[in-house]
Amino acid sequence: MPHFEVSLHDRSVDVIEGADAYQQEGPMTTFFRCGEGREAIDSWSVRIASLRTADIVAIHRREPAGAADRIGRSRQLSLSA
């Protein structure tokens, strides 16, 4: 299962495991588990973690070892500061 590495302004990195997606909800960025075979955040999604959006510098999605080769590249998602 993929995980997200969240770089924060204090130069720490939080690892969010078990999440498939994230979205901004007001002042927070929330990470969700969407469920097997689901790619969209919907009413069946489970909240895993929330972080203050103002504290986030970048969010990197990492695939498990070997999965990045199948996908062809690792995806990097960044928020503008």
C-alpha positions in Angstrom: 0.0 0.0 0.0 1.3 3.5 -0.8 2.1 6.0 1.9 2.5 9.8 2.0 5.6 11.6 3.3 4.6 15.1 4.5 7.4 17.7 4.8 6.6 20.3 7.4 8.0 23.9 8.0 9.9 22.7 11.0 11.9 20.4 8.7 10.3 17.2 10.1 8.7 14.6 8.0 5.5 12.8 9.0 4.7 9.5 7.3 1.0 8.8 6.8 0.5 5.0 6.2 -2.7 3.4 5.0 -4.0 6.5 3.2 -4.9 6.5 -0.5 -5.7 10.1 -1.0 -5.8 13.5 0.7 -7.8 16.8 0.4 -7.9 20.2 2.0 -10.8 20.6 4.5 -10.8 24.2 5.7 -7.5 24.9 7.6 -6.6 21.2 7.6 -5.3 18.7 5.0 -6.9 15.3 5.7 -5.6 11.9 4.5 -8.2 9.2 3.7 -8.3 5.4 3.0 -10.7 5.1 0.1 -11.2 1.3 0.1 -10.2 -1.4 -2.3 -11.0 -0.5 -5.9 -12.1 3.0 -5.1 -10.0 6.0 -6.3 -12.2 8.9 -5.1 -12.8 10.3 -1.7 -16.5 9.7 -0.9 -18.8 9.0 2.0 -17.3 5.5 2.4 -13.8 6.9 2.9 -12.1 6.7 6.3 -10.2 9.6 7.7 -6.6 8.5 8.7 -4.9 11.8 9.8 -5.2 15.5 9.5 -2.4 18.2 9.6 -2.6 21.9 9.5 -2.3 23.0 5.9 -0.2 26.1 6.9 2.5 23.7 8.3 2.9 21.6 5.2 5.7 22.4 2.7 5.3 19.3 0.4 3.4 16.0 0.2 5.1 13.0 -1.5 3.2 9.8 -2.4 5.5 6.8 -2.2 4.7 3.4 -3.7 5.8 0.2 -2.1 9.1 -1.3 -3.3 8.6 -2.6 -6.8 5.3 -0.9 -7.4 7.0 2.3 -8.8 8.6 0.1 -11.5 5.1 -1.1 -12.5 3.7 2.4 -12.6 6.7 3.8 -14.4 7.4 6.6 -12.0 6.8 7.8 -8.5 4.3 10.6 -8.1 5.2 13.7 -6.3 2.5 16.1 -5.1 3.5 19.5 -3.8 1.5 22.3 -2.2 2.3 25.9 -2.9 3.5 27.7 0.2 
